[in-house]
């Protein structure tokens, strides 16, 4: 009996705004989406990354990857000070604690707003590809981001595509693409509290 696909495409999904944390995490997902007739639009919004030099390296790698494939890549402003304000009081939380879930929500809310602005019906995140992240936290943050949107009569509210992007060999493919592209592969999540 053939193995059932673990990745389930939402009905009618032909385009998705994909929040990308970095090029290594997005590469296999983007490849999978394109192979399945889904147009990915990369949205780079990661105000948690510190220091600025680290942010720029990750941003440039993400942009390089998107340009090599000829896909749309959107850069959101780096707003680390605002991010620090938004997670104030959670600095001492452990990894996978409340700070991380709040961080996911901040980034996915902005992604949902951008998807709504662009009229893209679905949004997803490459954060759900990392084995270091709590998938339940990411899914809760994504659904909360979806629910936070103010209805717009001109465009339907985008739907969060909750997906475990570690399935169907994508983790292994990520590692292959990391070598193929020679991506910079960071050794920590991004924020100064995750070291």
Buried (B, 14 or more C-beta within 10 A) or exposed (E): EEEEEEBEBBEEBEBBBBBBBBBBBBBBBBBBBEEEEBBBBBBBBBBBBBEEEBBEBBBEBBBBBBEEEEBEBBEBEBBBEEBBEBBEEBEEBEBEBEBBBBBBBBBBBBBBBBBBEBEBBBBBBBBBBBEEBBBEBBBBBBBBBBEEBEEEEEBEBBBBBBBBBBBBEBBEBBBEBBEEBEBBBBEBBBBBBBE
